[in-house]
Amino acid sequence: MADAQLPRGWTLQQIRDVSGDREAVALDLERPVKWVSVGQEHAMPRPEIVLGFHSLCLVKPVDDDDWYMGSLYDDGSIDCWEAYGDLYEALRGL
C-alpha cells in the first residue's frame, strides 16, 4: 500500500463517515482502469487516488478534477461507469 494516498484535506474517517462504509480504504495505484459505457470502452489516465468500498471504488485520475465510480474486481482492475464533479458528491452516490 505504499502507493495508496488520500485526497488532500480528507481523512480516512471523514471518507468513511460521508460514504457510510466503515471499511473504506485507500488502495494502491498500480491497477488497470478503464471507462465503460454503452458503446464505449477505453483506458483511463493513470490514477492519482483510488478509494475502495468493497466491490465499488472511486478513482481520481492524474490531471482530472472529476471522480469516477466503478466496479472493483478481484484481479484489482476497475471498470468506471459514472463521473462526479467532486468527492463529496461521489461519496454520497455510493
C-alpha positions in Angstrom: 0.0 0.0 0.0 3.0 2.3 -0.4 1.3 4.0 -3.4 -2.1 4.5 -1.6 -3.0 8.1 -0.7 -5.9 10.1 0.4 -7.4 13.2 -1.2 -6.0 16.5 0.1 -7.9 17.8 3.1 -9.7 14.4 3.8 -9.0 11.8 6.4 -10.0 8.2 6.1 -12.5 8.6 8.9 -14.2 11.5 7.0 -14.4 9.4 3.9 -16.0 6.6 5.9 -18.4 8.9 7.6 -19.7 10.5 4.4 -19.8 7.3 2.4 -21.4 5.3 5.2 -18.8 2.5 4.6 -16.8 1.8 7.8 -14.4 -0.4 5.8 -13.4 2.1 3.1 -9.7 2.1 2.3 -7.2 3.9 0.1 -5.9 1.4 -2.5 -2.6 1.2 -4.3 -2.5 2.9 -7.8 -0.9 0.0 -9.8 -4.1 -1.3 -11.4 -5.7 -1.1 -14.9 -8.6 1.4 -15.0 -11.0 1.8 -18.0 -14.1 3.7 -18.8 -17.0 1.5 -19.9 -20.3 2.9 -21.1 -22.9 1.9 -23.7 -20.9 1.5 -26.9 -17.6 2.8 -25.4 -14.7 1.2 -23.7 -11.2 2.8 -23.3 -8.3 3.0 -20.9 -8.4 6.0 -18.5 -5.4 8.1 -17.4 -3.2 6.8 -14.6 -5.0 7.1 -11.2 -3.8 9.6 -8.7 -6.1 8.3 -6.0 -8.1 5.1 -5.7 -10.6 4.6 -2.8 -12.1 1.2 -2.2 -15.6 0.4 -0.9 -16.0 -3.4 -1.1 -16.8 -4.1 -4.7 -17.1 -0.4 -5.7 -14.4 2.2 -5.9 -13.8 5.9 -6.7 -10.9 6.9 -8.9 -9.4 10.3 -9.4 -7.1 10.3 -12.5 -4.0 12.4 -12.7 -4.7 15.9 -14.2 -8.5 15.5 -13.8 -10.7 17.1 -11.2 -13.5 14.6 -11.6 -14.1 11.4 -9.6 -15.1 8.2 -11.3 -17.2 5.5 -9.8 -16.6 1.9 -10.8 -16.6 -1.7 -10.1 -13.5 -3.2 -8.4 -12.7 -6.7 -9.5 -10.9 -9.5 -7.7 -7.9 -9.1 -10.0 -7.6 -5.4 -9.0 -8.9 -4.0 -12.2 -11.5 -1.3 -12.3 -14.3 -0.5 -14.8 -15.6 3.0 -14.3 -19.1 3.9 -15.4 -20.1 7.2 -13.7 -18.4 10.6 -13.2 -18.9 13.1 -10.4 -17.7 16.7 -10.1 -16.5 16.4 -6.6 -15.5 13.9 -4.0 -18.4 14.6 -1.6 -21.0 14.1 -4.3 -19.2 10.8 -5.4 -19.1 9.5 -1.8 -22.8 10.2 -1.4 -23.5 8.4 -4.7 -22.1 5.1 -3.5 
